[in-house]
Amino acid sequence: MLAEKLSIKQDSYGGRQHYLRWKNPTTWQNWEDTGLNYDSTLSFADYAGFRTGVCYEYPVYNLVTRKSLNLFEKPLIVMDVTLFGSSYMNLKVEESFRYVEHLSKCCRLFGGTFVLLWHNTSLIEKWQRNIYQEVLEVVT
């Protein structure tokens, strides 16, 4: 793996596919074939929460080959643009903190993982970085 050649070491590798480009089972199989361990694509773009009904990772399955994959899905619970996007939830900052805190507590209650996506384009201005920092404080 290229990461190892660059002396980058971590326990697992994964990522997220943009939801407009995600396709079952193609995306999962491609990620499996490249040696990734997890995917965090599955979420709602327009509403933060539990798209797959759970907040913990689970193994995925290739519906075409009818085989379990070594890949796990870690469902994405909150995405920054979902909270603040005018065509999505369009929450005020304080409302978003309360909502994120509620989702985070639900994840803890059920022994799950709170997966957060914060785009780098949402960290350009100082006020954006402040919001991100406060969100991190709410979920830890």
Helices and strands as residue ranges (DSSP letters): H 2-5, E 14-15, H 26-33, E 38-39, E 58-62, E 67-73, E 78-79, H 80-84, H 93-109, E 116-117, G 120-122, H 126-139
